[in-house]
Each structure stands twice: as structure tokens, then as C-alpha cells.
């Protein structure tokens, strides 16, 4: 009788890059890598902008809008969404998204191994991101859950601002897996200055 096959568990992006410490915190900021997160990318044929497109999941119709918790659905550009889940695998996300989908839905791809995912929480989080990029994250926190595609330190990053049960309001950052270590180092090295900024110009997340 043959031995049962063991399931291969993929190393996280930082583990694969040889980074041992994958959490950081100070008095106003916490940063950690989330592991085992499923990310699926869904495309559809172009269609007139609407507030939402309902298939197996509610798909926000406007770029920057988000819906859901787990899975979260991010509209990252017209007719393209990211589906993110900490509990379901990519195959389950695809089945859920395509349930009752119209013919305009043309593809779902598993991008789980293409991204790293870093979660930032605490008062200094928007200060840190504003320091690294050209967007006003301090003003953005008053807009509620949203997402955007931007660059930080010449790295393309998807930013998802949303609320969680464990950490409250958080920023989830999704850079390409290949630059995870560089981007992680950039966040950690910039964190002390972000803490100084929030101490001098204190603000709070909603």
C-alpha cells in the first residue's frame, strides 16, 4: 500500500526570499506578511460603467470600488477585478465568481503565486504610504473601503483599504512576489519616520 501524498505548502514570498522576520511593530504601526492568501483575477468584455455587476459575487462597477469581506472583490480597472480570500482557494473563488456569470465574463486566472500581501495597521500606516507614494492616504481614510493601483519606490502596488475584525481599518499592499524583499525592506526602513510624523501631526483612522 502506497504512502499518502503530502500536500505541498508554498513558501511565502518573504520566506522564499530568505527573510526570517515577517512582522514589524512599534507604538503606532504594525506590518506583517499574510500567508496562504488566494488571489484570482477576473476579466470581462468592456461594458458601460455601472454601480455594480452581479454574478456569483457582487462585482463593483467602478474602478477603485470594493465589495465583500472574504472574498473581497476589488475593481482595479474597467472590466477587471481582483478576488482576495484568506479562507478559500483560487479554484473555489473562480467557481463562485462564474456562478451565473453572463457571456461577457471571459477569464478567471489564479494569481495567488504572483503577489506578496503585506498588511499595515495603526495610526502611522497612512503616513508611511503617503511618504512612499504620491497619493493622499490621509485624506483617503475618510472615504471608507477602496482600492487603487499606484507606485511606491518604483514598485507597482495594489492598495486595498478596508476593515477587518482583528485589526480594524488596514491597508493591504499587493506588490509582485519577485520584489517582495525589496518592498518589505523599504517599508521597514521608512517606518520610524512615519512614527515621528504621526507623533507630530496626530490623526486617527475612521
N, C-alpha and C positions, 0 to 999 in steps of 0.2 A: 504494500500500500504506500503510495507516494505521500511525501510531506505536503501539507497545505502551503500554498504560495503566500508569502508575506506581501502586504501592500507596501509599495514604495512611497515613502513620505518625502516630498520635495523639500529641500533646504530652503529657508527663507532667503531673500535677496542679500541681506547682510551676513547671514551665516555662510552663504556661498562665497561672499567676498572676504571671509575670514575675520569678520567683526564679532567680538565676543560680547561687548556691552551694547545691548539693543534697547536700552531705556535710559532716559536722562530726566532729571527734575531739579528744580530749585524752588524758591519760595513763590514764584509767580508763573511757572511754566513746567509742563510735563510733555515729553516727547517719547513715543515708543513705536516700534515697528509692529504692525499687525501681521500675523502669520496665518496661512491657510485660508485666505480670503479668495472667493471666486469672483471673477470679473468677466462678464460677457459683453460683447459689442454688437449692437443690433443696427442694421441699416434698412432703410426703406426707400422706395422711389420718391422723388420730390413731390410734395403736395402742398396746397395752400396752408399757411400757418393757422393753427387753431390753438385754443387753450389747452386741449388735451386730446390724445388719441387713445382709445380704449381697445386693447386686445386682451390677452390673458392677464396683462398688467396695465395699470394706468401709465401712459407714456406722455409726459408733459410735452406740449406742442411748441414751446418757445425756448430758444437757446438760453441756458442759464437757469432754467426752472428744474426743480426736483420733485419727486413724489415717492412715497413709501418709506419704510424703515429698513426692513430686511425681507426682501431685497429693496435697496434704494435704486431708483431709476433717475439717471441724470441725462438731461438733454444737452449734449455737448456741442452740437451744431444742427442746423436744419436737417431733419430726417435721419439723425444719428443719435443713439443713446448708449450709455453705459449702464449695465445692471450689476450691482455690487451686493454680495451676500457673505456674511460671516458663518452661515449655517448650512446653506445649500451648495451643491457642486454646480459646475457650469452647465452640465447636461440638464439638470433639473431646472435651472434658470431658463435655458433655451426652450424647454418644453412648456414652461409656464408662460413665457413671452409669446410663443407661437400658437398657444391655445386660442382658437377662434380668430387668428390673425387674417386680415384681408390679403389679397394677392399683391398689394403694394409692398408687403414685408418680403424682402428678398434674401437676407442673410443674417445669421447669428454666428459669431465667432467666439471661441474661448480664448480670452486674453489674460487668463489668470497667471500664466508664467511670463507675461510681458511687462508687468508692473511691479514695483515695490509700493507698499502703502504705509505711510507714516502718519500717526495721529498726534495732533498738537492740542493741548487744552491749557486753560489758565489765562489770567489777565494779560500776560505778555505775548500770547500767541499772535494776535493781530499786529502788534508792534513788530514782532520778528518778521512776519510776512511782508509788512509794508517796508521794512528795511531792505529786504531781499528783492522785491519786485516793484513794479510801477503802479500797482493798484492801491486804492484806499480801503484797506481791510477794516480799519477802524470805523469808517462810515458804513461799510458793508454789513457789519454785525447787526445793525438795526433793521436790515431787510429780511431777516429770517433765513430759512434754509435756501441755499442757492449753490450754483457751481459755476466754474469758469475755467478756461484754458489760458495759461499765461506762461511766462518765463521767469525763472529765478536763477541768478548766477549762470545765465546762458543755458539753463536746463529747462526743457519743456515740461510743464507740470499741470495736471488737472487738480483743481482745488474744490473740495466739497465741504461746505459749511452746513452743519446740521446738529441736531440734538440727540444725545444718547442717554440711556438710563444710568449708565455707570459714571460717565464723565461730564454730563451736562452738554453745553454747547462746545463743539470741537471743530477743528479744521482737519480734514483728511487730505493728505497730499499723495498724489499718484505720479511719480516720475518713472521713466523707463527703468527696468530692472538693471540694465547694463551700467547705469550711472548711479546706482543706489548708494554706494560707499561715498562717492564724491559729494552727493547731495546731503547725506547724513552728516558728514564732517562739516559741511557748510552750515547746516542748522545748529549743530552743537557749538561751533566756534562763534556763531552770531548770537547765541542765547544770552550770554552775560550782558551784552549791550542792550538787548531787548528788556531785560530785567531792570536795568538802570533807567530806561525810558519810561517804563510803566510806574516806577517809583517816583519819578519826577512829574509825570503827566498822567496821573492815575485815571483809569477808566474801567468799566466793567462790561462783561458780556451780558446780553439780554437775559 
